[in-house]
Amino acid sequence: NGFSVSLFPNPMTESATLMISDYRFKVADFIFQLFDVTVNCVKQFATRNPQFEIRKDDLPAGIYFYKISAENELFNSGKLIIQ
């Protein structure tokens, strides 16, 4: 698929860094969404930077799922654990 995604540290305590590398198409914005286990979107933002920080802020510890979209298509998804 021409790209790779790294998320570290995972599990995280205060923040984690997400890096998208080796993508081979032009992207206007990456849309990042974070969902809790009940599938409520608890965090969402858009960025043009393929490396960005995810902050815990006021989220409780637990298991979360993320989606990254680009150009209205799902780009990547995974699990993030907040301690």
URQUI-V587303 format. One record per residue. N is the residue number from 1. RES is the residue in one letter. PSI is psi in radians with two decimals (none if undefined). D_LAST is the distance of its C-alpha to the last C-alpha in Angstrom with 1 decimal. Layout:
# URQUI-V587303
n,res,psi,d_last
N,RES,PSI,D_LAST
N,RES,PSI,D_LAST
This chain:
# URQUI-V587303
n,res,psi,d_last
1,N,-0.10,31.4
2,G,0.27,31.6
3,F,2.88,28.1
4,S,2.63,24.8
5,V,2.30,21.2
6,S,2.39,18.6
7,L,2.07,14.9
8,F,2.61,13.2
9,P,2.69,10.9
10,N,1.82,9.2
11,P,2.67,6.4
12,M,2.80,6.0
13,T,-1.03,5.1
14,E,-0.63,8.4
15,S,2.82,10.4
16,A,2.73,11.6
17,T,2.31,15.3
18,L,2.24,17.1
19,M,2.23,20.6
20,I,2.14,23.4
21,S,2.80,26.3
22,D,0.40,29.7
23,Y,2.52,30.2
24,R,0.36,33.9
25,F,2.78,34.6
26,K,2.28,34.8
27,V,2.22,32.0
28,A,-0.92,32.5
29,D,2.53,28.9
30,F,2.33,25.6
31,I,2.07,24.0
32,F,2.28,20.2
33,Q,2.41,18.8
34,L,2.26,15.3
35,F,2.53,15.6
36,D,-3.10,13.7
37,V,-0.28,14.7
38,T,0.20,17.9
39,V,0.45,18.8
40,N,2.32,18.8
41,C,2.03,18.6
42,V,-0.20,16.1
43,K,2.41,16.7
44,Q,2.40,19.8
45,F,2.83,21.8
46,A,2.53,24.6
47,T,2.66,25.2
48,R,-0.17,27.9
49,N,2.20,25.9
50,P,0.05,24.7
51,Q,2.19,21.9
52,F,2.84,19.6
53,E,2.41,16.3
54,I,2.11,13.6
55,R,2.51,12.2
56,K,-0.72,9.4
57,D,-2.14,12.3
58,D,0.28,12.2
59,L,2.39,10.0
60,P,2.79,8.1
61,A,2.55,4.8
62,G,-2.99,6.5
63,I,2.30,8.8
64,Y,2.78,10.9
65,F,2.42,14.2
66,Y,2.69,16.0
67,K,2.44,19.8
68,I,2.14,21.8
69,S,2.66,25.4
70,A,2.29,28.4
71,E,0.78,31.9
72,N,0.37,31.2
73,E,2.53,30.0
74,L,2.21,26.7
75,F,-0.72,25.8
76,N,2.73,22.6
77,S,2.79,19.7
78,G,-2.95,16.6
79,K,2.46,13.1
80,L,2.28,9.8
81,I,2.23,6.4
82,I,2.19,3.8
83,Q,none,0.0
